[in-house]
Amino acid sequence: MINSIKQLDRETFERIFGNEEQCLKVLAEQKWGNGFRCRKCGHTNYCQGRSPYSRRCTRCKYEESACAFTIFHRCRIPLTLGFRILYDVCRDETISTYKLAQEYNLRQMTCWRFKKNIVECLEELKREHRTEASE
């Protein structure tokens, strides 16, 4: 998903990730694109959870949101804003957290923490890509 976000222009990005429901839909598709597996019991059958795009295990009733265990896990900023920051960082990893804070009217430390998560994720993807290329 991150690699495809890099290639979008701002207008297309806003159309795809313009509201929270669209963001949750994309997250759910990416997260469970290869099927659902409960983190607690390993069961693969699910039903819709209480919140939009969440999934609930039909065996143990564990419910997981689309944001859980992603870079948006426990993120306290609105999801649409998180995706905008993700877009900015993916396009320019050297973007200043001060600039992000100013642009989105957030605390600099909030931007720093979120950018740190994004950069770690990008580095992990690069490592995986190098490993796949060497095999």
ABEGO torsion letter per residue (X at the ends): XAAAAAABBAAAAAAAAABAAAAAAAAAAAAAAAEBBBAAAGBABBBBBABBGBBBBAAAGBBBBAABGBAABGBABBAAAAAAAAAAAAABAABBAAAAAAAAGBBAAAAAAAAAAAAAAAAAAAAAAAAAAAX
